[in-house]
């Protein structure tokens, strides 16, 4: 198995694992109160802000690899995170939670 196939298999395995975890979590989330769901969304928004530097650094590595592999510029643009894009994600997760650290 070459590196590309090994990487693809690893990615597929991680995606399958995430999908299984989501399926397991779905009934739990369905039974959660609105307050609990909102708290989880606010926590996610706060985590995005708290980890922004780490997210941007990891993303810069991904973008550099995509460039090195000759990825299309449109793909690289969609891949690229910026502080503004992270803030948009935060706003979508928890509208009105701008004050969260």
C-alpha positions, 0 to 999 in steps of 0.5 A, spaced: 500 500 500 502 506 498 502 513 502 496 515 498 492 509 499 494 509 506 492 516 508 486 515 504 484 509 508 486 512 515 481 518 513 476 513 511 477 510 518 476 516 522 470 518 518 467 512 519 468 512 527 466 519 527 459 517 523 458 512 528 459 516 534 454 521 531 449 515 530 450 513 538 450 521 540 443 522 536 438 519 541 442 522 547 442 529 543 434 528 541 433 527 549 437 533 551 433 539 554 434 546 550 438 549 555 443 543 555 443 543 547 445 551 547 450 550 553 453 545 548 453 550 542 456 555 547 461 551 549 463 549 542 463 556 540 468 558 546 472 552 544 473 555 537 476 561 540 480 558 545 483 554 540 484 559 534 491 559 534 492 552 534 487 551 529 490 556 524 497 553 525 494 546 523 490 549 517 496 552 515 500 546 514 494 543 511 494 548 506 501 548 505 501 540 503 495 542 499 499 547 495 505 542 495 500 536 492 498 541 486 491 542 489 486 546 485 486 553 488 478 553 489 479 547 493 485 551 497 481 557 498 475 552 501 480 549 505 483 555 508 481 558 515 482 565 517 480 568 523 474 571 520 472 564 518 473 561 525 468 567 527 463 566 522 463 558 525 462 561 532 457 565 530 453 560 527 454 555 533 452 560 538 449 566 536 449 572 541 455 568 544 461 573 542 463 574 549 465 567 550 472 566 551 
